[in-house]
């Protein structure tokens, strides 16, 4: 336990030293100021839209859901940049020898680093999002607690995202490569989701089968995001297939990362 706490503290200090924490702070301050400046009443031609019922609670809930749908996606983008360089730095030349000299197995060592970075990034996501949500609640009235289910889902989505970043970071030992590799996979998965567009041109060729197979193998991060609005609006999951198939992809990728790290000669 003490070893994990040491790795967790190391991750926190490294994030602080990289100054990325100030970017998260800036995002929080800007969003809080924007929502804090929302007027107590919205009037058009002297008519209060809230009191008249033109804008009701369900409409506000939908707007908030759509806001956090975009905001969680934006935070994923920032969190990829904030976390991608942490593992390559941990395994950098000169430092990796000291890390591996500890009396602890490689599997356990890398797993603790993965969990430590993940927990730090999720703590940042939770803090930033909750502060913004509470500000919105104060200005717009009591909002639904479904926000916290959305936050849990965002944490699950980042687990998949970070498994990809983690894998590429270990293989390449480069934060920049981890970032670029993740976005290549992310864009590729998005294109595969719209593969039906080219079916008319492929006919009954083998390429249609190949595209379908690759689609089902790849993580479906963009399609997972399609669940945010339904979760945040209290309607539950819209489509569970992208979730479990992406989790399976992340689990396999994580195991491959551990196997590679265990065999690599540093």
C-alpha positions as semicolon CSV with decimal commas, in nm:
position;residue;x (nm);y (nm);z (nm)
1;X;0,000;0,000;0,000
2;X;0,284;0,238;0,083
3;X;0,437;0,174;-0,260
4;X;0,110;0,261;-0,432
5;X;0,075;0,581;-0,229
6;X;0,431;0,676;-0,327
7;X;0,349;0,621;-0,697
8;X;0,024;0,816;-0,655
9;X;0,208;1,108;-0,493
10;X;0,468;1,098;-0,770
11;X;0,191;1,122;-1,032
12;X;0,027;1,415;-0,854
13;X;0,357;1,603;-0,826
14;X;0,440;1,541;-1,191
15;X;0,104;1,673;-1,308
16;X;0,155;1,980;-1,092
17;X;0,506;2,036;-1,225
18;X;0,386;2,010;-1,586
19;X;0,155;2,310;-1,519
20;X;-0,135;2,131;-1,690
21;X;-0,326;2,169;-1,365
22;X;-0,349;2,543;-1,433
23;X;-0,532;2,474;-1,758
24;X;-0,796;2,273;-1,572
25;X;-0,821;2,554;-1,318
26;X;-0,864;2,812;-1,594
27;X;-1,143;2,606;-1,754
28;X;-1,318;2,582;-1,416
29;X;-1,294;2,955;-1,346
30;X;-1,418;3,054;-1,693
31;X;-1,717;2,815;-1,680
32;X;-1,810;2,918;-1,325
33;X;-1,800;3,285;-1,423
34;X;-2,013;3,222;-1,732
35;X;-2,286;3,045;-1,536
36;X;-2,258;3,272;-1,233
37;X;-2,345;3,566;-1,459
38;X;-2,671;3,408;-1,578
39;X;-2,947;3,653;-1,479
40;X;-3,203;3,549;-1,218
41;X;-3,481;3,590;-1,471
42;X;-3,492;3,561;-1,848
43;X;-3,725;3,820;-1,997
44;X;-3,840;3,882;-2,351
45;X;-4,065;4,183;-2,408
46;X;-4,110;4,210;-2,034
47;X;-4,227;3,850;-1,999
48;X;-4,037;3,618;-1,764
49;X;-3,978;3,299;-1,964
50;X;-3,931;3,089;-1,651
51;X;-4,244;3,202;-1,468
52;X;-4,460;3,186;-1,777
53;X;-4,367;2,824;-1,836
54;X;-4,213;2,883;-2,178
55;X;-3,889;2,748;-2,031
56;X;-3,966;2,460;-1,793
57;X;-3,755;2,220;-1,588
58;X;-3,745;1,953;-1,859
59;X;-3,609;2,205;-2,109
60;X;-3,341;2,320;-1,864
61;X;-3,247;1,957;-1,793
62;X;-3,209;1,892;-2,167
63;X;-2,990;2,201;-2,214
64;X;-2,771;2,103;-1,917
65;X;-2,744;1,747;-2,053
66;X;-2,631;1,875;-2,393
67;X;-2,381;2,109;-2,228
68;X;-2,217;1,829;-2,027
69;X;-2,227;1,602;-2,331
70;X;-1,991;1,848;-2,501
71;X;-1,803;1,938;-2,184
72;X;-1,712;1,580;-2,096
73;X;-1,581;1,536;-2,452
74;X;-1,373;1,851;-2,414
75;X;-1,235;1,727;-2,082
76;X;-1,140;1,393;-2,238
77;X;-0,938;1,589;-2,493
78;X;-0,755;1,781;-2,217
79;X;-0,705;1,469;-2,006
80;X;-0,538;1,285;-2,294
81;X;-0,286;1,569;-2,319
82;X;-0,248;1,580;-1,941
83;X;-0,185;1,208;-1,896
84;X;-0,005;1,096;-2,214
85;X;0,344;1,201;-2,105
86;X;0,332;1,067;-1,750
87;X;0,419;0,705;-1,824
88;X;0,694;0,774;-2,083
89;X;0,848;1,012;-1,829
90;X;0,823;0,744;-1,560
91;X;0,998;0,495;-1,789
92;X;1,248;0,743;-1,935
93;X;1,615;0,664;-1,966
94;X;1,794;0,705;-1,636
95;X;1,473;0,687;-1,438
96;X;1,347;0,347;-1,553
97;X;1,654;0,171;-1,407
98;X;1,572;0,318;-1,066
99;X;1,205;0,228;-1,103
100;X;1,279;-0,134;-1,197
101;X;1,532;-0,174;-0,917
102;X;1,249;-0,166;-0,663
103;X;1,158;-0,502;-0,507
104;X;0,827;-0,526;-0,691
105;X;0,712;-0,722;-0,995
106;X;0,678;-0,547;-1,329
107;X;0,310;-0,637;-1,366
108;X;0,230;-0,489;-1,027
109;X;0,449;-0,183;-1,082
110;X;0,289;-0,090;-1,414
111;X;-0,061;-0,163;-1,284
112;X;-0,009;0,068;-0,988
113;X;0,115;0,344;-1,219
114;X;-0,188;0,299;-1,444
115;X;-0,429;0,314;-1,150
116;X;-0,249;0,610;-0,993
117;X;-0,261;0,825;-1,308
118;X;-0,620;0,722;-1,376
119;X;-0,733;0,816;-1,024
120;X;-0,561;1,155;-1,039
121;X;-0,717;1,240;-1,375
122;X;-1,063;1,124;-1,263
123;X;-1,030;1,332;-0,945
124;X;-0,959;1,636;-1,163
125;X;-1,255;1,556;-1,390
126;X;-1,486;1,510;-1,092
127;X;-1,372;1,831;-0,921
128;X;-1,400;2,050;-1,232
129;X;-1,735;1,905;-1,344
130;X;-1,895;1,907;-0,998
131;X;-1,799;2,269;-0,931
132;X;-1,954;2,373;-1,263
133;X;-2,265;2,162;-1,199
134;X;-2,316;2,312;-0,852
135;X;-2,281;2,663;-0,997
136;X;-2,544;2,581;-1,260
137;X;-2,770;2,437;-0,989
138;X;-2,752;2,757;-0,787
139;X;-2,830;2,974;-1,087
140;X;-3,088;2,758;-1,265
141;X;-3,252;2,587;-0,970
142;X;-3,231;2,233;-0,841
143;X;-3,096;2,021;-1,124
144;X;-3,122;1,643;-1,151
145;X;-2,875;1,422;-0,968
146;X;-2,843;1,226;-1,293
147;X;-2,535;1,441;-1,348
148;X;-2,344;1,210;-1,115
149;X;-2,441;0,907;-1,323
150;X;-2,307;1,098;-1,624
151;X;-1,985;1,165;-1,433
152;X;-1,949;0,794;-1,353
153;X;-2,002;0,714;-1,720
154;X;-1,737;0,972;-1,816
155;X;-1,498;0,803;-1,572
156;X;-1,569;0,470;-1,739
157;X;-1,510;0,623;-2,082
158;X;-1,177;0,769;-1,973
159;X;-1,072;0,425;-1,848
160;X;-1,098;0,306;-2,209
161;X;-0,931;0,619;-2,344
162;X;-0,640;0,592;-2,103
163;X;-0,591;0,221;-2,176
164;X;-0,522;0,322;-2,539
165;X;-0,293;0,611;-2,441
166;X;-0,119;0,386;-2,188
167;X;-0,052;0,114;-2,446
168;X;0,093;0,351;-2,704
169;X;0,296;0,530;-2,436
170;X;0,463;0,206;-2,325
171;X;0,527;0,087;-2,681
172;X;0,665;0,418;-2,809
173;X;0,800;0,562;-2,483
174;X;0,678;0,898;-2,614
175;X;0,400;1,121;-2,489
176;X;0,361;1,287;-2,829
177;X;0,326;0,948;-3,001
178;X;0,067;0,843;-2,741
179;X;-0,140;1,154;-2,814
180;X;-0,117;1,119;-3,192
181;X;-0,179;0,744;-3,178
182;X;-0,491;0,789;-2,967
183;X;-0,640;1,050;-3,199
184;X;-0,562;0,837;-3,506
185;X;-0,753;0,548;-3,345
186;X;-1,031;0,785;-3,235
187;X;-1,073;0,930;-3,584
188;X;-1,047;0,586;-3,745
189;X;-1,317;0,450;-3,514
190;X;-1,539;0,744;-3,601
191;X;-1,497;0,676;-3,972
192;X;-1,575;0,307;-3,919
193;X;-1,898;0,402;-3,741
194;X;-2,013;0,561;-4,068
195;X;-1,891;0,277;-4,287
196;X;-2,241;0,217;-4,434
197;X;-2,184;0,521;-4,656
198;X;-1,935;0,328;-4,872
199;X;-2,129;-0,001;-4,877
200;X;-2,301;0,096;-5,203
201;X;-1,961;0,126;-5,370
202;X;-1,824;-0,200;-5,227
203;X;-2,111;-0,425;-5,328
204;X;-2,064;-0,782;-5,200
205;X;-1,684;-0,759;-5,191
206;X;-1,467;-0,890;-4,910
207;X;-1,393;-0,532;-4,802
208;X;-1,741;-0,494;-4,659
209;X;-1,676;-0,790;-4,430
210;X;-1,333;-0,652;-4,339
211;X;-1,478;-0,312;-4,247
212;X;-1,747;-0,474;-4,032
213;X;-1,488;-0,689;-3,853
214;X;-1,255;-0,395;-3,784
215;X;-1,550;-0,187;-3,663
216;X;-1,650;-0,449;-3,407
217;X;-1,288;-0,485;-3,287
218;X;-1,211;-0,114;-3,252
219;X;-1,322;0,090;-2,948
220;X;-1,640;0,288;-3,006
221;X;-1,561;0,596;-2,801
222;X;-1,765;0,833;-3,016
223;X;-2,070;0,607;-2,998
224;X;-2,026;0,573;-2,623
225;X;-2,059;0,951;-2,604
226;X;-2,404;0,913;-2,760
227;X;-2,523;0,785;-2,421
228;X;-2,442;1,106;-2,233
229;X;-2,760;1,297;-2,316
230;X;-2,988;1,004;-2,230
231;X;-2,802;0,937;-1,902
232;X;-2,790;1,302;-1,798
233;X;-3,158;1,340;-1,883
234;X;-3,251;1,043;-1,665
235;X;-3,342;0,810;-1,952
236;X;-3,060;0,557;-1,891
237;X;-2,840;0,394;-2,155
238;X;-2,930;0,446;-2,516
239;X;-2,699;0,176;-2,653
240;X;-2,494;-0,058;-2,436
241;X;-2,305;-0,238;-2,716
242;X;-2,041;0,036;-2,767
243;X;-1,977;0,030;-2,391
244;X;-1,909;-0,339;-2,332
245;X;-1,727;-0,393;-2,663
246;X;-1,499;-0,095;-2,593
247;X;-1,434;-0,221;-2,239
248;X;-1,336;-0,558;-2,383
249;X;-1,098;-0,389;-2,629
250;X;-0,943;-0,186;-2,344
251;X;-0,899;-0,497;-2,126
252;X;-0,719;-0,686;-2,403
253;X;-0,502;-0,384;-2,480
254;X;-0,414;-0,344;-2,112
255;X;-0,306;-0,709;-2,088
256;X;-0,094;-0,672;-2,402
257;X;0,070;-0,366;-2,244
258;X;0,161;-0,561;-1,931
259;X;0,300;-0,851;-2,136
260;X;0,510;-0,618;-2,352
261;X;0,645;-0,431;-2,049
262;X;0,728;-0,755;-1,871
263;X;0,934;-0,880;-2,167
264;X;1,102;-0,555;-2,267
265;X;1,472;-0,524;-2,189
266;X;1,541;-0,181;-2,039
